[in-house]
Amino acid sequence: MLFEAQGISKTFGVVRALSNVSVDIERGEVHAIIGENGAGKSTLMGVICGKIPPDTGRLFRDGRECAFASPRDAQAAGIAIAPQEINLVPALTVAENIVLGAHQVGGLGAIDWRATHAVAVRHLHEIDDTIDPAMPAGQLSKAEQQLVQIARAAATNANILIFDEPTAALTSRETEKLFRFMRRFSAAGNSIFYISHRLDEILALSQRITVLRDGAFITQLDPRTTSKDEMVRHMAGRPVLPAAHRPLTAIAEEVVLRVEGLGRNHEFRDISFDLHKGEVLGIAGLVGSGRTELGKCLFGVTRSDAGSVEIFGERGMISHPADAIARGLVYLPEERKQEGIFALLSIRENMGIAVLDRFRSLLGINFAQMVGEVQDYVLRLKIKIGSQDDPITSLSGGNQQKVIIGRWLMKRSRILILDEPTRGIDVNAKGEIQAVLHTLAREGLSIIYISSELQEVIDVSDRILVMHEGVGKGIVPAAGTKQEDLLAIAME
């Protein structure tokens, strides 16, 4: 056995993240780890790669017991992780990020920059030879940054790699490049732990599937004989929520947001649409279509150079997010952990941070009032928490997303732009969030729903704006539309 973890348990405060979990991997194997958000997948992988010390349990490398005090110890033992969250140094080049902390040393102990650059380029080209190794990492797309992170993990010369939702930000072209690398890597006798909510990928790539639920081992499945339905049943341990299709409703006449001929540099151009009160307008398109750039521009993160925006009948461009928030328009970013949550703050502080003035009194903050209002939204949005004082990072991705939605509902926002709101979230959490959004729309909230998951956009939306390479290709009703229809419109 190449590697084995036996009886791993880990507790964070009162939250039992792992309970006596055992997992192993053989040489040349892709071993998938699946489960809902909060099942313990990332915690288990954190233990294996040395980021998280277990409370109990033992690790074995090639049959010999080992212990990792840090990721460096795990890398020395041939184990490295490519995490879901982007953690590159933006100002450094791609090559410098790949070999960060692992430079080649020449004579007299000095860094051999030529050899270092050659090593970085070799590992980068094994995954994607179109990325410029001399470009600052901060100038890459999110998909390219993800591939660079994978190249950095491979550059450690590990023979066990951990991939945590590696394709969440990738296009189909980049995904296929990653899969080709994985097949070459495992064919050479190396091994991969693979975490993904995309069950088709799991079935296509893995030799074994381990299911976790609520921090415990549930079962092991054979991808040759199992099905997606069986995988979901084991993951959920309860009836699975059906897809939350948007009920057919008449769109209100009132226009809350009117966009005409909007453009920004080379990111998108000539975008026009109306958003009505209580409407869910989907924006569909592949990665690189300009969807995220449009959302950020509407929120004032960036400025347009053409076109006009009218909010609740008031014309005027938004030059700063504070302007948008003051006018009732808010944006939930794609990079939830980097741009959406305040990782060092509690659940209550994350939800109430936009309305602290409301709770101000002569003696400071009226915590009783704040606790009560936060609890109202916890119940309304069905957020699963232990205590409001727990850190926001103790929650699953789906519950973190609900906290951010609650933040802007407390602010009494009237237009909500969500960018990839279910990225990295399991099937049940997706259904819960979509059901919440449908309820909010019925109550009069207007929603722009941005996603590269075409079926998800169809299920959630009233109408869909299709974008491709920065151009709006058309707006269609969601009812009766199929994924292939959206792709056909995009490619026209």
C-alpha positions in Angstrom: 0.0 0.0 0.0 1.5 3.4 -1.0 -0.2 5.4 1.7 -2.7 4.7 4.4 -4.6 6.8 7.0 -6.1 4.8 9.9 -8.7 6.0 12.4 -8.4 9.7 11.8 -10.5 11.9 14.0 -10.5 15.7 14.2 -12.7 18.2 16.2 -12.9 22.0 15.7 -14.5 23.4 18.9 -17.8 21.5 19.2 -17.8 20.4 15.6 -16.7 16.8 14.9 -15.2 17.1 11.5 -13.8 13.6 11.3 -14.7 10.5 13.3 -12.5 7.4 13.0 -12.0 7.7 9.2 -9.7 5.3 7.4 -8.6 5.6 3.8 -5.7 4.3 1.6 -4.4 4.5 -1.9 -2.4 2.1 -4.1 0.3 2.8 -6.6 -1.1 4.1 -9.9 -4.6 4.7 -8.5 -7.0 7.6 -8.7 -9.1 7.3 -5.5 -12.1 9.7 -5.4 -13.4 11.1 -2.1 -17.0 12.3 -2.3 -19.6 13.7 0.1 -21.8 16.7 0.8 -20.3 20.0 1.9 -19.3 19.5 5.5 -18.8 15.7 5.1 -15.1 16.0 6.1 -13.4 15.6 2.7 -11.2 18.7 2.9 -10.4 18.1 6.5 -9.2 14.5 5.7 -7.1 15.8 2.9 -5.7 18.5 5.1 -4.5 15.8 7.5 -3.0 13.8 4.7 -1.1 16.8 3.3 0.2 18.0 6.7 -2.0 21.2 6.9 -4.1 19.9 9.8 -2.9 17.8 12.8 -5.3 15.0 13.6 -6.6 14.5 17.2 -6.2 10.7 16.9 -5.2 8.3 14.2 -2.1 7.1 12.4 -0.5 7.7 8.9 1.6 5.1 7.0 3.8 5.7 4.0 5.0 2.6 2.2 4.0 0.6 5.3 6.0 2.7 7.7 4.3 5.0 10.2 4.9 8.7 9.7 3.7 12.0 11.1 3.5 15.4 9.4 3.9 18.6 11.4 3.6 20.8 8.3 2.9 20.6 4.5 6.7 20.6 4.0 7.0 17.3 5.9 4.3 15.8 3.7 6.0 17.1 0.6 9.2 15.5 1.8 7.3 12.3 2.0 6.0 12.8 -1.6 2.5 14.2 -0.9 1.3 17.5 -2.3 -2.1 19.2 -2.7 -3.6 21.5 -5.3 -6.3 23.3 -3.3 -9.6 24.6 -4.5 -8.9 28.2 -3.4 -6.4 30.2 -5.5 -3.3 31.0 -3.3 -0.7 32.2 -5.8 1.4 35.3 -5.2 -0.1 37.7 -7.8 3.1 39.8 -8.3 5.4 36.8 -8.9 5.6 35.2 -12.4 4.0 31.9 -13.2 7.4 30.2 -13.1 8.3 31.8 -9.7 5.0 30.6 -8.2 5.5 27.1 -9.5 9.0 26.7 -7.8 8.3 29.0 -4.8 10.3 27.7 -1.9 11.9 25.0 -4.0 14.5 26.8 -6.1 17.4 24.9 -7.7 20.7 25.6 -5.9 24.0 25.9 -7.8 27.5 26.5 -6.7 28.3 28.2 -3.4 24.6 27.7 -2.3 23.3 30.4 -4.7 20.0 30.0 -6.6 20.5 28.7 -10.1 17.8 30.8 -11.8 18.3 29.1 -15.2 17.8 25.6 -13.8 14.9 26.8 -11.6 13.1 28.4 -14.6 13.6 25.2 -16.6 12.1 23.1 -13.9 9.1 25.4 -13.6 8.5 25.4 -17.4 8.8 21.6 -17.7 6.1 21.1 -15.0 3.9 23.8 -16.5 4.1 22.4 -20.0 3.1 19.0 -18.7 -0.3 20.5 -18.0 -0.7 23.5 -20.3 2.0 24.8 -22.8 0.0 27.9 -23.7 0.5 29.7 -20.4 3.4 32.2 -20.5 5.7 31.3 -17.6 7.0 34.9 -17.5 3.6 36.5 -17.0 2.7 37.7 -13.5 0.3 35.2 -11.9 -2.2 38.0 -11.1 -2.8 38.7 -14.8 -4.0 35.1 -15.5 -7.6 34.0 -15.7 -8.9 32.0 -12.7 -8.8 28.9 -14.9 -5.2 29.5 -15.8 -4.3 30.2 -12.1 -5.9 26.8 -11.1 -3.7 25.0 -13.7 -0.6 26.8 -12.3 -1.5 25.6 -8.8 -1.6 22.1 -10.1 1.8 22.5 -11.8 3.1 23.8 -8.5 1.9 20.7 -6.7 3.5 18.5 -9.4 6.8 20.4 -9.2 7.3 19.1 -5.7 8.0 15.8 -7.3 5.3 14.2 -5.2 4.0 10.8 -6.2 0.8 11.3 -4.4 -1.2 14.4 -5.5 -4.4 15.7 -3.9 -6.9 17.5 -6.2 -9.7 19.4 -4.4 -12.4 20.5 -6.9 -9.8 21.1 -9.6 -12.2 21.6 -12.5 -14.6 24.1 -10.8 -13.1 27.1 -12.6 -11.9 25.3 -15.8 -13.2 25.4 -19.3 -13.9 22.1 -21.1 -10.6 22.5 -23.0 -8.6 23.1 -19.8 -10.4 20.3 -18.1 -9.4 17.8 -20.8 -5.7 19.0 -20.4 -5.9 18.3 -16.7 -7.4 14.8 -17.3 -4.7 14.0 -19.8 -2.1 14.9 -17.2 -3.8 12.8 -14.6 -3.9 9.8 -16.8 -0.2 10.2 -17.6 0.7 10.7 -14.0 -1.2 7.6 -12.7 0.1 5.5 -15.7 3.6 6.3 -14.5 2.8 4.6 -11.1 1.8 7.8 -9.2 -1.4 8.2 -7.3 -4.2 10.8 -6.9 -6.8 11.6 -4.3 -9.6 13.3 -6.2 -12.3 15.4 -4.7 -15.2 16.7 -6.9 -18.9 17.3 -6.8 -19.0 16.5 -10.5 -20.0 12.9 -10.4 -19.5 12.2 -14.1 -15.8 13.0 -13.6 -15.6 10.7 -10.6 -17.0 7.8 -12.6 -14.7 8.5 -15.6 -11.4 9.0 -13.8 -11.4 6.9 -10.6 -10.7 3.3 -9.7 -12.3 3.5 -6.2 -14.8 5.9 -4.6 -14.9 6.5 -0.8 -18.1 8.2 0.5 -18.0 10.4 3.6 -21.0 11.8 5.5 -21.0 13.9 8.6 -17.3 13.3 9.2 -17.6 9.5 9.0 -16.8 6.8 6.5 -20.0 5.5 4.9 -19.0 3.0 2.1 -16.6 2.3 -0.7 -17.9 2.1 -4.3 -16.6 0.6 -7.5 -17.1 3.2 -10.4 -17.5 0.3 -12.8 -20.7 -0.9 -11.1 -22.1 2.1 -9.3 -24.3 5.0 -10.6 -24.7 8.6 -9.8 -28.0 8.0 -8.1 -26.3 5.4 -5.8 -23.5 7.8 -5.1 -25.9 10.6 -4.2 -28.0 8.3 -1.9 -24.9 7.4 0.1 -23.7 11.0 0.2 -27.0 12.4 1.4 -28.3 9.6 3.7 -31.8 11.0 3.1 -34.1 11.8 0.2 -32.3 14.0 -2.3 -33.9 17.4 -3.1 -35.0 17.5 -6.7 -33.8 20.2 -9.0 -35.4 23.4 -8.0 -37.1 24.4 -11.3 -38.3 28.0 -11.4 -42.1 27.9 -11.3 -43.7 29.7 -14.3 -44.8 33.2 -13.3 -45.7 36.3 -15.2 -42.9 38.8 -15.2 -43.8 42.1 -13.5 -43.8 45.1 -15.8 -41.7 47.2 -13.4 -38.1 47.4 -14.7 -35.6 47.7 -11.8 -32.4 47.6 -13.8 -32.0 48.7 -17.4 -28.6 48.2 -19.1 -28.1 49.6 -22.6 -25.0 49.1 -24.8 -22.7 48.5 -21.9 -19.0 47.8 -22.7 -15.7 47.6 -21.0 -12.3 47.5 -22.7 -12.0 44.0 -24.3 -13.9 42.2 -21.6 -17.5 42.6 -23.0 -19.3 45.0 -25.4 -22.7 46.2 -26.3 -24.6 44.4 -23.5 -28.3 45.3 -23.2 -31.1 43.9 -21.0 -33.9 44.8 -18.6 -34.3 43.2 -15.2 -37.8 43.2 -13.8 -39.1 43.2 -10.2 -39.2 39.7 -8.9 -37.4 38.2 -11.9 -34.5 35.8 -12.0 -32.4 36.7 -15.1 -29.8 34.0 -15.8 -26.6 34.9 -17.5 -25.2 31.8 -19.2 -21.9 31.3 -21.0 -18.7 29.3 -20.8 -15.7 30.4 -18.8 -14.2 33.4 -20.5 -17.6 34.7 -21.9 -17.4 37.9 -19.9 -20.1 37.0 -17.4 -18.1 37.7 -14.2 -16.6 40.9 -15.7 -20.2 42.2 -16.5 -21.3 41.4 -12.9 -18.3 43.3 -11.4 -18.9 46.2 -13.7 -22.5 46.5 -12.7 -21.4 46.5 -9.0 -18.8 49.2 -9.6 -15.7 47.1 -9.0 -14.7 48.1 -12.5 -15.8 51.0 -14.7 -17.4 50.7 -18.1 -16.3 52.7 -21.1 -19.5 52.6 -23.1 -23.3 52.4 -22.5 -25.6 53.3 -19.7 -27.2 51.9 -16.6 -30.5 52.8 -15.0 -31.5 51.6 -11.5 -35.1 52.1 -10.3 -35.5 54.7 -13.0 -32.4 56.7 -12.0 -29.8 56.9 -14.7 -26.2 57.1 -13.8 -23.2 54.9 -13.8 -22.0 53.2 -10.6 -18.4 54.2 -9.9 -17.9 52.3 -6.7 -19.5 49.3 -4.9 -20.6 51.7 -2.1 -22.7 53.5 -4.7 -24.3 50.2 -5.8 -25.0 49.2 -2.3 -26.6 52.5 -1.5 -28.9 52.1 -4.5 -29.9 48.6 -3.5 -27.8 46.6 -5.9 -25.3 44.0 -4.5 -22.9 41.4 -5.9 -21.9 38.0 -4.5 -18.6 37.1 -6.0 -17.4 33.9 -7.6 -14.4 33.6 -5.3 -16.5 33.3 -2.1 -13.6 32.6 0.3 -11.3 35.3 -1.1 -13.9 38.1 -1.8 -17.1 37.1 -0.1 -16.5 36.2 3.5 -14.5 37.7 6.3 -12.6 34.6 7.3 -11.4 35.8 10.7 -14.9 36.9 11.8 -17.8 35.0 13.3 -21.0 34.0 11.5 -22.9 36.8 13.3 -20.3 39.4 12.3 -20.2 38.2 8.7 -23.9 38.6 8.4 -24.3 41.8 10.3 -21.3 43.7 9.1 -23.1 45.7 6.4 -25.7 47.1 8.9 -23.7 47.7 12.1 -25.0 51.3 12.2 -28.5 49.8 12.7 -27.4 48.3 16.0 -25.5 51.3 17.3 -26.6 52.7 20.7 -25.2 55.1 23.2 -23.4 52.3 24.9 -22.0 50.8 21.7 -23.4 47.9 19.7 -26.8 46.6 20.8 -25.8 42.9 20.6 -29.2 41.6 21.8 -30.9 43.3 18.8 -28.1 42.1 16.4 -28.3 38.5 17.7 -32.1 38.5 17.3 -32.1 39.8 13.7 -29.3 37.5 12.6 -31.2 34.6 14.1 -34.3 35.5 12.1 -32.3 35.2 8.9 -30.6 32.0 10.1 -34.0 30.5 10.5 -35.5 32.0 7.3 -32.6 30.8 5.1 -32.3 27.5 6.9 -28.6 28.0 7.7 -27.1 25.1 9.6 -25.0 26.5 12.4 -23.9 25.6 15.9 -23.6 29.1 17.4 -23.6 32.6 15.9 -20.2 33.0 17.6 -18.6 30.2 15.5 -16.2 31.3 12.8 -17.7 31.6 9.3 -15.0 29.1 8.1 -16.6 26.4 10.3 -19.6 26.3 7.9 -19.9 24.4 4.7 -19.7 26.3 1.4 -23.5 26.2 0.9 -24.1 27.6 4.4 -21.4 30.3 3.9 -23.2 31.3 0.8 -26.5 31.6 2.7 -24.8 33.8 5.3 -23.7 36.2 2.5 -27.2 36.3 1.1 -28.5 37.0 4.6 -26.0 39.9 4.9 -27.5 41.7 1.9 -31.1 40.9 2.9 -30.4 42.5 6.3 -29.2 45.5 4.2 -32.6 45.4 2.5 -31.0 45.1 -1.0 -33.4 44.8 -3.9 -31.2 43.6 -6.7 -28.9 40.6 -6.1 -26.2 39.5 -8.5 -24.9 36.1 -7.8 -21.8 34.8 -9.6 -21.3 31.0 -9.7 -23.3 30.8 -6.4 -23.2 27.0 -6.2 -19.5 26.5 -7.2 -18.1 23.7 -5.1 -21.4 23.0 -3.4 -23.1 19.6 -3.3 -26.4 18.6 -4.9 -28.5 19.1 -1.8 -27.0 22.5 -0.9 -27.6 23.6 -4.5 -31.3 22.7 -4.2 -31.6 24.5 -0.9 -30.0 27.7 -2.2 -32.1 27.7 -5.4 -35.3 27.2 -3.3 -34.3 30.2 -1.2 -33.8 32.3 -4.3 -37.2 31.3 -5.7 -38.8 32.4 -2.4 -37.0 35.7 -2.4 -38.0 36.4 -6.0 -41.7 35.7 -5.2 -41.3 38.3 -2.4 -40.1 40.9 -5.0 -36.3 40.6 -4.9 -34.7 40.8 -8.4 -31.9 38.4 -9.1 -29.2 38.1 -11.8 -27.9 34.5 -11.7 -24.5 34.0 -13.4 -23.3 30.4 -14.0 -21.4 28.2 -16.4 -23.6 25.3 -15.4 -26.2 25.6 -18.2 -28.8 23.3 -16.7 -28.6 25.2 -13.4 -29.3 28.5 -15.2 -32.3 26.9 -17.0 -33.7 25.5 -13.7 -33.4 28.8 -11.8 -34.2 31.5 -14.3 -37.3 33.2 -15.9 -35.2 34.4 -18.8 -31.6 33.8 -19.9 -29.0 36.2 -21.4 -26.5 34.1 -23.4 -23.0 35.5 -23.6 -20.0 34.3 -25.7 -16.6 35.9 -25.9 -17.9 39.2 -24.4 -20.9 39.5 -26.6 -24.6 39.2 -25.7 -25.9 36.6 -28.2 -29.6 36.8 -27.2 -32.2 36.5 -24.5 -34.5 33.5 -24.3 -37.2 32.3 -21.9 -36.0 29.5 -19.7 -39.2 27.5 -20.0 -38.7 24.9 -22.7 -35.1 25.7 -23.3 -32.4 22.9 -23.4 -28.7 23.1 -22.8 -28.0 22.5 -26.4 -30.2 25.5 -27.3 -28.0 27.8 -25.2 -24.9 26.4 -26.7 -26.3 26.8 -30.2 -27.1 30.5 -29.4 -23.6 31.1 -28.0 -21.9 29.7 -31.0 -24.0 31.5 -33.6 
